[in-house]
Amino acid sequence: MSAALTAGADTAVRVFGLEGATTAAVGRLRVGDDGVARLDAAAPADSGDGREPELCISPGWADLHAHVFDGSTQISVAPDRVGLDQGVHLLADAGSAGEATVRGLAEYVIPTARTEVVAWLNIGSHGLVHLREVASARFIDVDRTIEAVRSMPELIRGIKVRSSGAIVGDMGLQPLQLGRLVARECGIPLLVHVGEAPPLIDDVLDLLDEGDSITHCFHGKSGYPWRPDGRPAPALARAIERGVRLDVGHGAASFDINVARRAIEAGYLPDTISTDIHVRNIDGPVFDLANVMTKLLFCGMPLPAVLDAVTTAPRRTLRMERPWLAGDGTVTHATLFRVSDESPSGRVYTDSMGNPVSPEQHIVPVATITAGRVSALA
């Protein structure tokens, strides 16, 4: 572990995520002889040579869209591999489990993980045991899904619906309509996968309300909801006006760097940055949350906005906001990172379409802090 993170250390840091702050503050991270890390955001942060501190700290990162029902679906990975091992404190599994399988996630996967895991419950009863989970009305049980949500409110934070042609088949909008019914009945939000038609994305967007999120918001497939100049098409503009949130959900086939850059240049930043990480993209092009954050930074998203989109914003979406600093400055959950001009391990960046991405700055996590205890990353 770096000496800057061991007992007795007193380190200058750039601080992101302080309440009411829109830019980075400066402060000092002190690790007491008891091994507990405390942040003094008001202390001078001169690194000793007059330069800005290299080490940065933010609330613990959260990934709004991941697949971590390990061992039970075709695509899931182990939570810690994409969680705390990569600087990510909170993972929201996005529909890997449905009402018929979610108890397996709760009883066999989550207890073995150091990383906190919550769930978007798939409207398809079996989740992603197979990948056409809503192609038949037989795969959806509204009453049992409502019962599952009400029986596990701390775990189930919303409903996930994949609403694109390759998944819904002849069901069209019906899975989304039923997912919306469950979400409204239970008072929780929707996370809706958008992709190729049918159904038309305009019809999908018109069913979403304030607090709901569309994931894969920058996909480059036919019918994507952006104009060539980066402005949202009318249905998306109406949805944004209603308070529908934009989630990146990079994935193996759902992030087009050109769509993202145009939208961000036009002033339409995503609300949340997530990976949609699974076995088919963990070795590229996604790799981890920091990789996706780096790509959004490259697209022109300011660093404080990037950090908000993986800290405060996803926790707000999941209705899991909680302080990251205790009254005495003890760090309850945080990610320590650097912004480097070198790619970690010489990594090559591409979007989901294979387009090359050449970032000049790379976000690199170096440690996590949980309940005051610092853990350096390998």
VONUKOL-900788 format. One record per residue (C-alpha): x, y, z; residue in three letters. Coordinates in steps of 0.25 Angstrom, whole numbers, plus 2048, in hexadecimal, padded with zeros to 3 digits. Layout:
BEGIN
XYZALA...
***
This chain:
BEGIN
800800800MET80580E7FDSER80B815809ALA800820806ALA7F581680ALEU7FC810816THR7FA813825ALA800820829GLY7FF82681AALA7FA834818ASP7F8836809THR7F3842801ALA7E783E7F8VAL7DE8447EEARG7D08427F3VAL7C383F7EBPHE7B583E7EFGLY7B48477FBLEU7A684C7FDGLU7A38597F5GLY7B08597EEALA7B18587DFTHR7C08587DETHR7CB8517E5ALA7CF8567F2ALA7DC8547F9VAL7DF84D806GLY7E784380EARG7E5834810LEU7EA82F81DARG7EC821821VAL7ED820830GLY7F5816838ASP7E880E83AASP7E880C82BGLY7DB815829VAL7DB81F81EALA7D582D820ARG7D4838816LEU7D684781AASP7D084E80EALA7D385B814ALA7E2859816ALA7ED85F80DPRO7F0854802ALA7FD8597FDASP80584D7F8SER8128537FCGLY8178587EFASP80B8627ECGLY8058587E2ARG7F68537E2GLU7F68467EAPRO7F68397E1GLU7EE8317EALEU7DF8337E9CYS7D382E7F2ILE7C482D7EFSER7B88267F6PRO7B98177F3GLY7B68147E4TRP7A980D7E0ALA7A68067D3ASP7978077D0LEU7977FC7C6HIS79F7EF7C7ALA79D7E07C7HIS7A27D97D3VAL7987CD7D5PHE7A57C47D5ASP7A37B67D1GLY7947B77CESER7937BE7C1THR79A7BD7B4GLN7A17CA7B5ILE7A47CE7C3SER7B17D07CAVAL7B57D07D9ALA7B27DD7E0PRO7BF7E07E6ASP7C67DE7D9ARG7BF7EA7D4VAL7BC7F17E1GLY7C57F47EDLEU7D17EE7E5ASP7CF7F97DBGLN7CC8047E4GLY7BC8027E3VAL7B58017F1HIS7A77FF7ECLEU7A27F77E0LEU7937F77DBALA7917E97D4ASP7897ED7C8ALA77E7E27C6GLY7877D67C7SER77C7D17D1ALA76D7D07D0GLY7637CD7DAGLU7657BE7D9ALA7747BF7DATHR7777CB7E3VAL7787C37F0ARG7847BC7EAGLY78B7CA7E9LEU7877CE7F7ALA78B7C17FEGLU7977BB7F6TYR79E7C77EFVAL79D7D37F7ILE7A17CD804PRO7AE7C97FETHR7B27D67F8ALA7B97E27FFARG7B37EC7F5THR7A57F17F8GLU79B7EB7EEVAL78C7EF7ECVAL7837EB7E0ALA77A7F07D5TRP7707E57D4LEU76E7E07C6ASN75F7E07C2ILE7627D37BCGLY7607C87C7SER76D7C17C4HIS7767CC7C2GLY7827CA7B9LEU7827BB7BAVAL77F7BC7ABHIS7807C97A3LEU7727CA79DARG76C7CB7ABGLU7607D37A7VAL75D7CD799ALA7507C679ESER7457CA7A8ALA7487BD7AFARG7557C27B4PHE74F7CE7BCILE7477CD7C9ASP7437DA7CEVAL73D7D67DBASP7497CE7DFARG7527D97DBTHR74B7E37E3ILE74C7D97EFGLU75B7D87EDALA75D7E77EDVAL7557E87FAARG75C7DD801SER76A7E27FEMET7697F17FEPRO7787F3802GLU77D7EB7F7LEU7737EE7EBILE7757FD7E8ARG76D7FD7DBGLY7687F57CFILE7717F27C2LYS76A7F07B5VAL7727ED7A8ARG76A7F479DSER7707F178FSER76C7E8784GLY7767DD786ALA7717DB794ILE7627DE794VAL75E7D6787GLY74F7D8784ASP74D7DD792MET7507EC78DGLY74D7F6799LEU7467EC7A2GLN7527E87AAPRO7557F77ADLEU7467FA7B0GLN7467EE7BALEU7537F37C0GLY74D8017C1ARG7417FB7C8LEU74A7F47D2VAL7538007D5ALA7478097D7ARG7408007E0GLU74C7FE7E8CYS75180D7E8GLY75F80A7E2ILE76680E7D5PRO7688077C7LEU7758057C0LEU7728027B2VAL77B7FD7A7HIS77A80379AVAL77F7FE78DGLY77B7FA77FGLU76C7FB77BALA7617F677DPRO75C7FC785PRO75E80A781LEU76781178BILE75D81D78AASP752814790ASP75B80E79AVAL75F81C79FLEU7518217A0ASP74E8167ABLEU75981B7B4LEU7588257BFASP76082E7C9GLU76A8257D0GLY76B81A7C5ASP7778187BDSER77B8147AFILE78780C7AETHR79080B7A2HIS78C81979FCYS79881B795PHE79680E78DHIS79881077EGLY78E806779LYS78380A770SER779813776GLY781819780TYR77B825786PRO785830783TRP78583A778ARG79283B76FPRO796848777ASP795841784GLY788847789ARG77D83D78DPRO772839784ALA76483D788PRO760831790ALA76E831798LEU76D84079AALA75F83E7A0ARG7648337A9ALA77083B7AEILE7668467B1GLU75D83D7B9ARG76A8397C2GLY76D82C7BBVAL77C8297BDARG7878257B3LEU79081A7B7ASP79C8167AEVAL79C8067B0GLY7A88047A7HIS7A77F57A4GLY7AC7ED799ALA7A37F478EALA79D800794SER7A780C795PHE7AA814788ASP7B581E78BILE7B0827780ASN7A2828785VAL7A782B793ALA7B183678FARG7A683D787ARG79C83C792ALA7A684179CILE7AB84C793GLU79C851792ALA79B8517A1GLY7948447A4TYR79C83D7AELEU79882F7B3PRO79282F7C1ASP79A8227C5THR7A681A7BFILE7A580B7C0SER7AC7FF7B9THR7A17F47B6ASP7AD7EC7B9ILE7AC7DD7B7HIS7B47D17B2VAL7B47D67A3ARG7BA7E37A6ASN7C27E37B2ILE7CF7E07AAASP7CB7EB7A1GLY7C57F579DPRO7C07F87ABVAL7CB7F27B4PHE7C67FA7C1ASP7BE8067C5LEU7CB80F7C5ALA7CD80B7B6ASN7BF8107B3VAL7C181D7BCMET7CD8207B4THR7C681F7A7LYS7BB8297ABLEU7C68327B0LEU7CC8317A2PHE7BE83579CCYS7BF8427A3GLY7B883F7B0MET7BF8477BBPRO7C683F7C6LEU7BC8447D1PRO7B08407C9ALA7B68327C6VAL7B88307D5LEU7AA8347D8ASP7A582A7CEALA7AC81F7D5VAL7A98237E4THR79E82C7E7THR79582A7DBALA79481B7DBPRO79181B7EAARG7868257E8ARG78081D7DDTHR7818117E6LEU77B8197F2ARG7888157FAMET78E8227FDGLU796823809ARG7A282B80FPRO7B082780BTRP7B682F816LEU7B282E825ALA7B283A82EGLY7C0838832ASP7C5837824GLY7C6828824THR7C5823816VAL7B9819816THR7BA815807HIS7C481B7FDALA7CC8187F0THR7DA81D7EFLEU7DF81F7E1PHE7E98277D8ARG7E782D7CAVAL7F38297C2SER7F882C7B5ASP7FC81D7B3GLU7F28127B0SER7F28077BBPRO7FA7FB7B6SER7FA8017A8GLY7EB7FF7A6ARG7E5801798VAL7D8808798TYR7CC80678FTHR7BD80978FASP7B37FD78DSER7B480077EMET7C37FD77DGLY7C680C77BASN7D3810782PRO7D481978DVAL7E1821791SER7DF82779FPRO7EA8317A3GLU7E682F7B2GLN7E28227B9HIS7DB8207C6ILE7E28157CEVAL7DD8117DBPRO7E780E7E6VAL7E080A7F3ALA7D280A7FATHR7CE80E807ILE7C380780FTHR7BF80B81DALA7CC81281EGLY7D580781AARG7DE80980EVAL7E07FD804SER7EA7FF7F9ALA7E77F97EBLEU7F07EF7E4ALA
***
